[in-house]
Amino acid sequence: MKSKLWWTGQCLLALVATFFLSYGVSLFIAAYKLNDPFYFILMIFASNLIILINATLLIGFVYRMINVYKFLKKI
């Protein structure tokens, strides 16, 4: 039971990270439609921060799932 709950939680976290990663990309694209240079710079930095944090989290979740899968396959 714990194993299924762990896999479900990891998949859910990966999906949330993917959602916010796509949100960051959409913010990045929307920044180019702004006319004010100050808001453009703010939006670019904010979207890049969102993208970098969520890409790192997504890579971490996937890496952890791969390692656990390899470990369970050996048993």
Helices and strands as residue ranges (DSSP letters): H 2-31, H 37-74
